Amino acid sequence: MRNFDNFRFVAIPPEPSELVARSARILADEIASRTDRNLTVVENPPSDAAGFVLGTVEAPGHLQDLWSSSDLNLSTDAKDAYRIRTTGSGEGETIGVLGNSPRAVLFGVGRVLRQMHMTKSRWTGSDSISVDAVPDYSLIGHQLGYRDKTNSYCAWDEAQFRRYILDLALFGTNAIEVIPPRTDDLDDSPHFPIPHLDMLEVQSRICDELDMDVWIWFPVMQADYTDEAQIEGECEFWDEVLSRMPRLNHVFVPGGDPGHTRAPVLMDLLERLSKVVAKHHQGVGIWISPQGFDHEDMPYFLNYLEKRSPDWVGGVVHGPWVNIPMGQFREMVPDRYPIRNYPDITHTLSAQFPVPDWDVAFATTIGREPVNPRPVDEEHCFRISQPGTTGMLTYSEGCNDDVNKFVWSSLSWGDQQDVFQTLVEYSRMYIDPDIAHDFAHGLLALERNWRGPLAVNRGVQTTLRQFQAMEKAASPFLLRNWRFQQALYRAYYDAYVHQRLLYETGLEAEALDALGKATVQGSRASIREAFHIWDRAVTTPIAQNLRTRVFQLAEALFQSIRMQLSVPMYGAQYETRGANLDAIDYPLNDRIWWRMRLSEVISLKTEEERLAALDSLLSRLDATPGGFHDDLVRPHDLSRVQDLRPYAEDPGALRTPSRRFPYRKDSQNLPISWRGGLVMLGTSPLRICYENLEPGEDYELRIAYAGISRSYVRLDTEEGVEIHDYMPTIQTPDLQRFDVPAEAVVDGTLNLIWRPHEGVSSSGVICDMSEIVLCKKSWLNSN
């Protein structure tokens, strides 16, 4: 490590481009804000001082005197490629940044800053910096939508957007996507500091100053685009929006989510709208995603591109609910059209890349849109979904996915493939260089908190203690850092849910034990005792110190970055939009369901009836000897489920069964294990195999369908024995029962296959089940 105290200047070429000059000021300002060292931006650097030298291939400036001719040739046409070299020593030392474009110089400046340890008392770094950086993809971007449903962006002002966009640019991000008014959202927001169209203009201008590409996500939302009046209205709206944007490079129109226009009508409409785009921004194409296209729309769309080959189409977008692997999708789309990846990095459930093996305790509390650093998962998603594309521009609903943005941006550069190093650089730049490695490990620990059954994950409490140690040592300045606050919020929230789960699970076991004594002490007395035990979750709650700290951090995050973690307290749109503070005390056992069912039992007239009903409830999930019970929601052994693939091979679960949780928590009083289901996507069947059954025996199959998809499925065996005909997968108060005749069991094996109804949407979720019980009929009949 060496000291940079002798660095005094940032040199730029004579008559530099505006962005090269701005990059020099950014470099000097970032160093000054962290070290209190003030570097001078000069065109004629002094010979008796060390400093930084910036230039482009076309205008290398002073690098021409410092570098060899081979170093001045980047040997690539990539616009964003850059080179960094250290030359000289002592007072004559320089660190030079050469870019293929002014924008590439900015990216090189970011790379230099990320290599340095900068504090008020220490400015050090590697003895020599030597980097050759060429992006693997030409598009590296993120969506920053200014609209009410986001968990934070809607409350940002120009200064916050300017800072955040620069933060992303310093990690090699070259594009930002904005969102117009009138989407699947409210037209206004109580959080907006300025009107929507004004902020659209601001975002476009900020990007233009940094030469970052500007995309606009522009769904078409009218009811009927065969109506000429509605078409004219749409054209007028596009004209109004696009006229306000000083820069626009691409338009992206989703075919669905939101939007509901059939492909033939949509393509005719977009051809009309392309003329409106050309009026304000020449050469800008419209990119289209077939999100939600069904078995009729998808072939029409692909045939339209193949046969008509329209010039106004800029490319095709692969995004959520396009449930076709990227490699196969690339083969389907005509070669002339590039494909943009549109990965969902912001959601944990009801999403393109749900958290694998997630505990239902987290799904029902911290929910769909939490602070979600997932560096390991995101790398898997990147490796699977990026090949064959021109790059990515991620789907984001707020700063909750902040870490994930930097992971995707860094992985898009060929020489930045070490995710842990990215986390260290992120922590060094935006947290505190003195704890960069510790914080990077902490981010990985937060991801491990979400792995598998929460009740046995002791690492959750270890993660909390690690962050508490960093919190205790933190300066007041760091404690106000919103990124540090986010990590603390997650660590405390996870630990609180973990302790509550253990406590409430224990209470439930105690309550069920009390119910089991009903034949001795009477049904009503046992039920009252069970109610009293269950109620202790509320009357004698656990870990209130952790809960209090979560609420304190939620307030801090609203003040620092305008995160809306509660609907009543901070004006979030819905709980599912990141307002997980409102779900922090959601029951983690089945006490609500039991209270409802036991209230029915108490109302029965005779003790005999009450005891019989109570016994039926207590034994409802009991498999007979020689039978099986499978809870498909809580992470456990899924060895009987067929066609499972490792997460790294299929993170979107396009060809493998996966656990899914509903978008919103059902208002019904359901058991915890019914608040999700095992699903398949698209048209693939779901297979479950039971082995070592007794030949010649009849069985009974009990199923709890989850009701996530509300699709129609048919259940047969591999050999063609029908268990049930097509029926909707809706939730029912009790398990549904089906006969399994002896001939369905072949050589002791029962191969069950759930098949979707013909014509199901290629983007649909099918075969969602929460629980299965397989019982031997002979035992049921004898009892």
N, C-alpha and C positions, 0 to 999 in steps of 0.2 A: 504494500500500500504506500502511496505517496501523498504529499501535501500539495494543495493547489493555492496556497496563500500568495504565491508569486504571480498568479494569473491576474492580469490587469485590464484586458480589452477583449472585444469581439470585433474582428475585422470583416468587412464586407467589400465586395467589388465596387469600383467606381460606377456611379449611376446604376445601382442595383435595382432589381425588380422590387415592386412593392412588398411582395411576400418574403423575399430574402431579407429585406430590411426589417420587416416585422418579426421574422424568425430570430434575428439577432437581438431585437429588443426583448422578445420572449425569453431567450436564453439568459440575458442579463437580469431580467426581472425575476425569473424563477430562482436564480442563484441569490440575488439580493434578498428576496423574501425569506429564504431559508438560512442564509449565513451572515447577513448584514454587510457583505462585501459588494461594493458597487463597481461594476465593470463598465468601461466606456465603449460605446459603439463607434467605431472609426472606419474611415476608408483608407487611411494611411497609418498602419500600425507602427508603434515605436520599436526600435531595434533592441532596446535594453529591457524589455519586459516580455513575459510569457503571456499567451492568450489563445483565443479560439479564432479560427479563420473559416469563413463560410463562402461557398461558391457553387455554381452549377457547371455542368459540362459545357454549356454554351458560353458562360461567363464565369470562368474559374477564379478570376481576380488574383489575389496574392497566392493562391494555391499553385498557380503556374510556376512561381519561383521556388516553391517549397517541395513540390512533389515531382516524381519522375513522370515521363510521358505515359508509361504503362499504368501508373496509378490514376492518371487523369482520364483514362479510358475505362468506362464501366463495363464494356462488352455486353451490354444488354439494352434493348429498347424499352424496357419496362419504365413507365413514367415515374414510378415511386421508388425506384432503386437508388441506393445511396452507398457511399463508402466513408469510413472514418479511419484516419491514420494519425498517429503521434509522431512528430518529427522534432529533431533538435533536443536540447537539454538545457537545464538551468534557466537563465533569463531569456534564452532564445528558443525555448520550447513552445511548440504549438500543437493544438489538437485541431485537425482540419475536418470539415464535413463537406463532401462533394455530392451533389444530387443530380439526377437526370432531369429534374425540374425544380422550380422553387418549392413546390409542395414536398418533394422528396427531401429538400434541405430541412424543412420543418420536422419531418419524421426523424432525420438524423440528429437534430437538436434534441428531440425527445429521448433518443437512444443514449446520447451523451449524458443527459441529466439522470437517466435511470441507472447509470453505472456509478454514480457518485454518492458518497455519504456526506450529507449536508446538514449541519446544525449550526447554532450560533457559536459554538466553541470548536467545531471541527469541520474541515472541508477536505476530504480525502477521496481517493479512488485508486483504481488499478495503476500500476507503474506505466503501462502503455495500453492504449485503447486501439484495437484494430478490428474493424467490422466491415464485412461486405454483405449488404442486405438487399435481397430481391424478393418481393412478395410472390407466393405461390399462386395467388388469385388476384385479379384486378379489382375486385369489389370487396371492400372490408368496411361494413357499415352497421349502424344500429338505428332503430326507430325511437324517436323522442316525440311522442304525440302529446300535444297540448290540448287535452280534452278532459272532461269532468271525471270519467271513470278511472283514470290513472291514479295511482296511490300517492303521487307527488308532483309530477310534471305540471299539472294544472295550476299549481300555486307558485311556480317559478317565475321570476322576473327576468329581464334581459341579462342582468349580471350573472345570475345563476346558470342560465343556459350558456352564456359565453364561457364561463369557467368550466362547465362540464364538457362542452364540445372540445375545448382546448385539452382538457385532461385526456379525452379519448384520442385526439390527434397525436398527442405525445407518445401514445402506444401504437401508432401506425394506422389509425382509423381514417379512411378517406371518403366516407359518405355518411350522410344523415338522412333519415326519412321523417317527413312531417305529415301531419294529418289535417285535413280541412274541416270546417264546420259541417254539420248535417251528415253525421255518420249514424252508427247504431248507438248514439249517445245523446245526452242532453245538448241543446244548442248553446247553453251558457253554463257557467259554473260559479258558485259563490266564492271560489278560490281565485278566479282569474284576476291578475293585477291589471291587465289591459285586454281589450276585446280580441277575439280569436283571430280575425284576419290581420290585425296589427301585429300579433305575435308571430303569425305565419311569415309576414314580411321580415320581422326581426331575425327569425331563425334562418331564413334564406340568405339574408345579408351577412350574418355571422359566418356562415359556411363559405360564402363567396370571398370574404376577406381571407380565409385560409385555403382557398381553392379546393374546398371539399365538395364533392358531388352532392346534389340535392335531389332526393326522390320525394314524391308525394304519394301516399296511400290513399286512393280515391275510390271508395265503394260507390256503386250506383244503387240508390235506395228507393226510387219511386215504385209505385205498385204495378204499373203497366206501361212498358215501353213500346207497346204497339199503338199507344195513344199519342198522336202527333203533338198534342198540347203538352204532355208530360216530357216528350223528347225535347221540345223547344225550351221548356223550363229547365231541363238538365243542362242544355247547352248554355243558357244564360247564366246558370249558377257556375259552371266551369269557367266561363268567360270572366266572371267577377273574381273568382278565386285566383286564377292563373295570372290575371293582370296585376295582382298585388305582389307577385314574387319576382324579385330582381334576378334570381337565378333558379333554374330548373333544368335538370339533366334527364330525368326519367319519370314516367307516370306508372304507377302500379294499381291495377284494378283487380280486386279479388272476385272470383266467380261466385263465392259464397263466404259465409262467416265474416262479415254480413253480406247480404244480397241474396236474391231469390229469382233472378231472371234466367230463363232457360237459354242455353248456349246459342241457338240460332238468332234469337232476338238480341242477346247481349252483343254478339259480334257485329251485327248491323248497327247497333247503337254506338259501339266504340269506333266504328269507322267514321260515323258522323262526328263524334267528339274529337277524333284525331285532327280534324280541321280546326277546331277551337284551340287545341294545343299548339298547332303550327302558327296560328295567328299571333301568339305571344312568345313562343319559344321554338324557333326553327330547328329541325333535326331531332326533336325529342320524340322518342317512340313510346308506345303504350305496352306495358308488360302485363300479362294476364296469368292468373293462377286458376286452375280448375278445382279449387276448393269446393267440396260439396257436389261436384258434378256426378250424376248418376250414370247408369249403364247406357243411357241414350245420349246424354250431354257430352260425355268424354269422347266417344267415337266421332261425334259431329265436330267437336272442337279440333281434334287432331286431324281429321280429314280436311277441315277448312284451311288449316295451316299448310297441309301437304299440297292440296289442289290449287288454292288461290295464292298462296305465298305472298301475303300482303306486306308491303313495305312499311306500313304504319305500325305494325307490331314490332316492338323492340326486342322482345324475348318472352320467355315463359318462366313462371315462378312456381317452385315446389314449396309448399307450406303445410301447415297443420291440416289434417283431414284429407290430404292427398295421400291415401294409404297405399302407395306404390313405392317400392324401394327406388332410391335415386338412380342406380345403374339401369334398372328396367325402364324407368321414366325417361332417361336420356335416349334409350333406344326407340322409344315411342314418339318422341318429339323430333320433327324434321331438323336435320343438322344445321341448317342456316340460322336457327334461332338459339341463342345462348339460354342457359337456364340459371336463374338466380335461386340460391337457397334462402329460405325464409324461416329459420328455425325458431321455435318458441323456447326462449331461455328464461322466461319470467314466471312460469306456472309449475306447480308440483303435482297437480291432479287434474283430471278432465283436460288433458293437455297432450301435445305431441310427444313429449318425452317425460312421462310421469316418473316420480322418484321410485326406484325399484325397491321391493320388499319394505315398503313404508308401513309403519304401524298405524292402525286405525286411530290410536290416541292422538297422533299428530294430525291425521287427516281431518279429525273433527274439532281440533282446537286451532292450531296455527294455520291450517287450511291451505287454500289454493295459491295465494299470492304473498307469501311471507318473504322476509329477508332470506335469500336462498343461495349462498355460495355453494356451488357444486362443481368444483374444478375437475375432479376425476370423472364424474358423469359427463360433464360438458366435453371433455376431450374425447370420450367414446362417441358422443353424438357427432362431434366434428369429423372424426375419422370415417364414420360410416356415411354421413350425408354430404360431405363436401366434394368428393371426386366426381368429375363430370360436369361441374358447375363453373360459372365465371366468378363465383365467390358468394359471399353471404351478406345479407342485411337482416339483422335479427328482429324478432318480434318481442317488444318490451312494453310493459305497462307501468314502469316507474323505476325508481332507483333501487328497488329491492333486489334487482338482479345485477347490481353494479359489478361485482367480482366476475360474474359470468361474461359480461361484455369484454372485459380485458383479457380473459382467457381466449375467447374466440378471435379477438383482434390479433393477439400475439401468435396464436397457432397458424394464422394465415400467412405468416412470414416464414420462409423456408429455414432460416437460421435460428428461429425462436421456438423450438419444439419442446422445451423443458417446462412443464407447467409449474413445477415448484419454483423454478427460477423466476417465472412470471409473477407468482405470488410474492416472492421476495422483493422484486422490483416495484410492484404495486404498493407493498407495505413501506418500502423505502421512500417512495415518492409521496404517498398520500396518507400515511399513518405517522411513523416515526422511524428514522433510520436506525436508531439505537435498539429497537425491538423488531426490526424487519423480519429476521428469521423466526422469532418466537410468534409473531402475529401470523406469518405465513403458515406455520404449523397449526396455529389456532383455527385458521380457515379450513384446513383439512380435517381438523377434529370436529368442527361444526357439521361437516358433511357426514362424518362417521356417526354422529349422534343419530342420524336418520336411518342407519343400517339395521334392518331386521327387528326382532321383537324388542320393544323398548324396555319391558320389565327386567330383562336380563342384561341390558346394556349399561354396565357400570361406568363405561367411559363418559357418559353424559355428565356425571358429577365431577369427574376428573377434568373435563373440558371447562366446566364452570370455575373450578379452583384455579386453573391456568389463567383464565381471563380475569378473575378477581385479583390475581397477583399483578397482572399488567395494569389493571384499573387502580390498584392501590399505589403503584409506583408512578402513575401518569401525572403529568403536569396539568394545571388548569386549562392550558391551551389545548392539550390532547383530549381532555375530557369533553371539550366543546366540538371536537371533530366528529362530523356526522357518520363517517365511515367507521370510526372506532365505536361510536354509540350503537350502530347497527349490529356489530359483532357482539357487544355486550348484551343487547336486547335478546338476541337469539340464544346466547349461552344461558341467561337467566330464565328465559321462557322455557327452553328445553328442559332445564333442570327442575323447574316447577311442575311441568307436566309429568316428568318421570316420577317425582316424589308423590304426586297426587295419584298416579296410576297404581303404584305399589300400595298406597294407603287405601284407595277405594276398592282395589281388588281384594285386599284383606277383609275389608268390611263386608263385601259381597259373600265371601266364603263363610264368614261368621253368621251372616243373615240366613244363608241357605242351610247352615247347620241348625239354626233355630227352627226353620221350617220343617226340617227333618224330624223334629221331636214332637210334631203335631199329634201323633197318635198317643203320646204320653201326657202332654200338658194341654191338649185341646187345640183345635185349628185356629180359633180366633185369638187365643192368647199367643200362640206361636207367630201368627201374622203380625200382631201388634209389636211383639218383641223384634221381629225382623225389620219392621218399619223404623223402629227406634234406632236400630243399628245402622241401617242405611242412611238415616237422617244425620248421623254424625259427620258425614261428608260436608254438610252445610253448617251444622251447629257447632262442630269442633273441627274446623278446617286445619289443614296442615300447611307448613312452609309459607306462612304469610309474609315473612321477611323477603322471600324471593318474589312473591307476587307484588309487593310494594315497590321493589326495585324495578320490576318490569314496567309498572305504571309510570314511575319517575323517568325511565328512559324513553317511554312513548312520548311524554311531554317534551323531553329534550329534543327528540327527533322532529317533532312538529315545529319547534322553534328554530332548529338548525337547518333543516332541509325540507320542511313542510310535509313530512310524511303524515298521512292521515290513517292512523292505526285504530280509529274508532269512529263509528257513525255518530253517536250522540256527542262525543267529546271533541272530535276534530273534523266533522263534516265529511267523512268518507261517504261514497255513494252507496255501497252495500258492504256487508261483512265479507263477501267473496272478493271484494276489491281491496284486499290487503288489511281490512279492519279486524285483525285477529285478536286485538285486545278485547273485543266484545265476546269472543268465544273462549277466553282463557279458563273459565270455570265450567265448561261444558262437561256433563257427567261422563266419567270414564268407566262406569260399570252400568249394569242394566236396571238400576233402581227405579227409573221412571217407568220402564216397561213392566217390571214386577209390581209396582204400586197399582198400575192400571188393571193388570190381570188379577191380582190378589183382592182388589176391591170388588171384583165380580164374584170371587170365591166367597168372601165374607157375606155377600148378600144372599147366598143360597140358604134355603130354609133349614135343612137338617145337617147334623154333624156328619152323617154318612156321605151326603152329597159333597160337603166341603172337603172331607178327607180324600174322596175319590178325585175331585177336581184338582186338589193340591198335588196329589200323587202324579196325575197326568202332566201337570206343569213341570214338576221336578224331573220327570223321566222323559220329557219330550224329545231330547236329543240322545237318549240312550240307544246305542246299537245293541242288538241281541248278541249272545255268544255266537261267534262266527261271522259277525257283521262289522260294519265300519262307520265311523263318524268323521267327516271332513269339514272343518271350518276353513273356507276358502278365502276369507278376508284377513284374518290375523296371520301375520307371517309365521309359517311353520313348514313342515314337510309337505311338499307337493309332488312326491315321487309317483303318485298314481296319475298325475296329469301328463299327457303325452305331448310331444313336439316342443318341449321347452328348449330354449336356446339361451346361452349366456347373454347378459345385458350388453357386453361389449360388441356382440355380433348383431344385436337387434334392439337398440335402445328405444326405438319407437314402438316395439312390440307389434310390428306389421305382420310377422309370420309366427309369432309365439304367443301362447296365452299369457295374460298379465292381470294383476289386480288393478281394479279401477274404483275410484270413489266418485260419487255424483258431484255435479257442479255446485249444487246447494244442498245443505243438510235437509233431509226430508222432515217435514213438520210432524209426521206420524211418530207415535211412541214405539220405536223399534229397538230390538236388541242391538247392542254394539256390533255384533258379528253380521248383522244384516245391513249395515251402512256402507256397503260396497259390494263388489262381486268380482269373480273371475270371468274374464271376457276374452273374446276374439274380435279382431277387426276385419272389416271387409266381408268377403264371402268364404273365408276358410272355416272348416268345421272345427269344433272343439271336441277333443277326445280324452276320455278318462278310462283307465283300465284297472279292474279289480282282479287279483290273482288268488289262487289257492282257495277258491270257493268249493262248496261241496256239490259234486255232480248229482243231478236228479232232484235237487232242492228248488222249491219256489222261493223267491225273495220279494221283498217290498222295498221300493225306492222312495225316499222322502226328499223333496227338493224345496229349497227356498230360493226362488228367483229374485234377483236384486231390483229389477225395474229400472235399471239405468238406461237401457236402450229402448224399451217398450217395443222390441221387434218380435217377430214370429219365428219360432224354432220348432223343429221336429226332432224327436229323440228315438233313435234306433240303435240296434247293436251292429257290430261289424258284419254279422251274418245276415242282417236284414230283418231281424225281429223287431216289430214296432213296440215301443214303450209308451209313447204318446204321439198323437198327430200334431200338426202345426197349432201352436197356441201362443198367446202373448206372454212375454216374460215380465209379468207385472207382480208386484208384491202382494201377498195375501197375509191375513192375520196369523195363519199357521202354515206349517210345512204341507206341501201338496204331495199326495200319495199316489204311487203308480205300481202296478203289478209287474214283476219280472218273472216270466214263466221259466220253468226248468230248461226248456230248449234254448233259452238265451245264453245259458252258461255252457261254454264249449271247452271241454278238457279243463274244467275248473277255472276258466277265465271269462270274465264279463267285459267286453269291449263296447263302451258306450260312445255314441257319436251324436252330437248336437249339430244340426244343419240349419242354416238360415233359409228363409223363404226365398224363392226365386224372385229376382228383381230388386233385392235389397241394395241400397246405395253402396257404392264402393267406398264411401267414407263412413259407413255406419259402424256402430258397435253392436255386436250380437252375442247371444249365448251367455248372458251375465247371470251367474249363480253365486249365492252367498254361502249356502250350507247344503250338505248332502248327508243323508243317513241311509245305510243299506242294512236291512234286517232280514233274518231268516223267517219265513212264514211259519215254519213248524214251531218255533219258539213263541211267536206272536199268538198262534192259535191255542197253544197249551196254557197261555196266561190270560 
